């Protein structure tokens, strides 16, 4: 399994390549860079809140080994999103796409969501469901995957 931060970097590089070599798709609007900055700040805040919750619960933050989770984190930001760390990555990609100003980068962000769902989140959910049973199944019903 590829570490999510590496996946983020690969998708961000793909966005840059689209920006650099695709001759169409450029856009601009008043406040575009401020919106990108706002999304970046939101991503950093969400990341920090997510990691703090994991450390307070005394559980692993390594998403490649969900079987090593020592507890189920369902409070704080995890009441609103089951995957706030991945949501923060998505916000960073959207901010990067806005900064670059190529409309096709929204497709790259959509592919990031699809990739993460299939290759990262679903396997994590299966492992956590096996480990935490009904408690995790109930959590799945109460909280959305992304936002």
Secondary structure, DSSP 8 states (H G I E B T S, - for coil): ---HHHHHHHHHHHHHHHHHH-SS-B---TTHHHHHHHHHHHHHHHHHHHHHHHHHHT----GGGGGG--S---SGGGGT-TTHHHHHHHHHHHHHHHHHTBTTHHHHHHHHHHHHIIIIIHHHHHHHHHHHHHHHHHHHHHS-S--
